[in-house]
Amino acid sequence: MIDRFDLHIDVPPVAYSDLDLPPSGDSSATVAVRVANARAVQAKRFAGHGDVALNADAEGALL
């Protein structure tokens, strides 16, 4: 039982008028620049740590 969770969430239907709104938020190009900057920060952080290139690769004391 511990390793299984069933989540049920009631989600109301979305009105067509809401789907027809102009896009909001950042463009893909803007997000891509932020991701590239974050990867550059990680590359500097983990320089000299072997195969560790991303936060997800870090383990143990390096965390």
C-alpha positions as CSV (number, residue, x, y, z in Angstrom):
1,M,0.0,0.0,0.0
2,I,2.8,2.4,0.7
3,D,4.1,2.4,-2.9
4,R,0.8,3.2,-4.5
5,F,-1.2,6.4,-4.5
6,D,-4.3,7.0,-6.5
7,L,-5.1,10.7,-6.9
8,H,-8.4,11.9,-8.2
9,I,-9.0,15.5,-9.1
10,D,-12.2,16.9,-10.4
11,V,-11.5,19.3,-13.2
12,P,-14.3,21.5,-14.5
13,P,-14.7,21.7,-18.3
14,V,-12.9,24.6,-20.0
15,A,-15.1,27.1,-21.9
16,Y,-14.4,27.5,-25.6
17,S,-14.0,31.3,-25.0
18,D,-11.1,30.5,-22.6
19,L,-9.4,28.3,-25.2
20,D,-9.8,31.0,-27.9
21,L,-7.8,33.6,-25.8
22,P,-4.5,35.0,-27.2
23,P,-1.4,33.2,-25.9
24,S,0.0,34.4,-22.6
25,G,3.4,33.8,-21.0
26,D,6.9,33.6,-22.4
27,S,7.7,32.5,-25.9
28,S,9.6,29.3,-26.6
29,A,12.6,31.3,-27.6
30,T,12.6,33.3,-24.3
31,V,12.4,30.0,-22.3
32,A,15.2,28.5,-24.4
33,V,17.5,31.4,-23.5
34,R,16.7,30.9,-19.8
35,V,17.4,27.2,-20.0
36,A,20.7,27.8,-21.8
37,N,21.7,30.3,-19.1
38,A,20.8,27.8,-16.4
39,R,22.9,25.1,-18.1
40,A,25.8,27.5,-18.3
41,V,25.6,28.2,-14.6
42,Q,25.6,24.4,-13.9
43,A,28.5,23.8,-16.2
44,K,30.6,26.4,-14.2
45,R,29.4,24.9,-10.9
46,F,30.4,21.4,-11.8
47,A,33.6,22.1,-13.7
48,G,36.3,19.7,-12.5
49,H,33.8,17.2,-11.1
50,G,34.2,14.5,-13.7
51,D,31.0,13.3,-15.4
52,V,28.8,15.7,-13.4
53,A,27.3,18.3,-15.7
54,L,23.8,18.9,-14.4
55,N,22.2,19.2,-10.9
56,A,20.5,15.8,-11.6
57,D,23.9,14.2,-12.0
58,A,25.2,15.4,-8.6
59,E,25.2,12.9,-5.7
60,G,26.3,12.6,-2.1
61,A,28.6,15.3,-0.7
62,L,28.5,17.3,-3.9
63,L,24.8,18.0,-3.3
